[in-house]
Structures are given as structure tokens and as C-alpha cells.
Amino acid sequence: MVRDLFQVIRRLKEQGLTVLLVEQNVRQSLLISDYACVLERGRVTLEGTGQELLSNDHVVRAYIGANRRGA
């Protein structure tokens, strides 16, 4: 089901639609995001492109897991 949902979001993106996504699957979300924000305790602590956040050490350690960076 998760894979299907992300495929639908990708198709919507390809059609030029904007999608506001709140999702716990950080890695998958950032892979398809043009722009993203990280909220911690109700405040935006980081923002940038999906690729920038995937490269951010804090994001990797806190939300993805250091051993899953290249997964």
C-alpha cells in the first residue's frame, strides 16, 4: 500500500500538481520532494530540497538511520 501511495504522489508531481505531504517515511518522502521542512517539537528546524535534507547528517541520524543512508 505504501509503494502504491508513493507511486500516485509521483504521478501527481509529474503532472505539475503540488502535494503537501506529512509522512513518517522520511527517506521515501525526501526522495520525491522538491522542497521539505523538518519539524521538531512543533517548530521548523531544517528546510531545503529533498536531496539537501537526505545529505544532512542530523536528518540521517535522527530520522533515517546512519546505516540506511545509501539504502
N, C-alpha and C positions, 0 to 999 in steps of 0.2 A: 504494500500500500504506500509506503514512504517513497519508494522508487517511482511509482506512478504519479504521486503528487508532485515530485520534483520535475518529472517529465512535462507535466501540464504547465508548471511555472516556467520552464524553459521555452515552451511553445508560445506562451503569452508574451514573454520577453522578446522572442524573435518577431512577434507581430507588432512590437513597439509599445506594448502596454506597460504601465508602471504597476508594480506589485509591492505592497507593504507586507513584509513577512516577519512574523515573530515566531522564532523556531529554536528549539533546543539542539538540533543537529547542526552545530556551528560550522563544522568543516563543509558539509554539503551546501549549507546556506551561503557561505562565503565564496564557494567555487562558482556560484551562479550570480553573485551580487555585483552590480556595478558600483554600489556605494553601500556602506554599512556603518552602524553605530553599535558600540558595546555599552550596555547599561549595567552598572554595578550599584546596588543599593539605591535604585531609582534615579541615578544620575548618569549622564553620558560621560564616560571616562576615555573612550577612544573612538575615533571615526576615521574613515578613509575608504579606499576601494577594497573590494573583497580580497584582492591579491595582497594589498598592503597589510591588511589585518591577518591574513594567513601567514605572512612573513614576520609578524610581530611576536617576539619571544613571550611576552606576557599572555597574549591570546593563546598561543600554542600550549604553554604550561597550564594555564588556568582552565581552558575550555576544550582543547583538543587532545592534549597529552603529548609530551615531548617525543615519545616513541612512535607517534602516529603522523608526524609532520609530512612524511612522504607517502603516506598510505593512500 
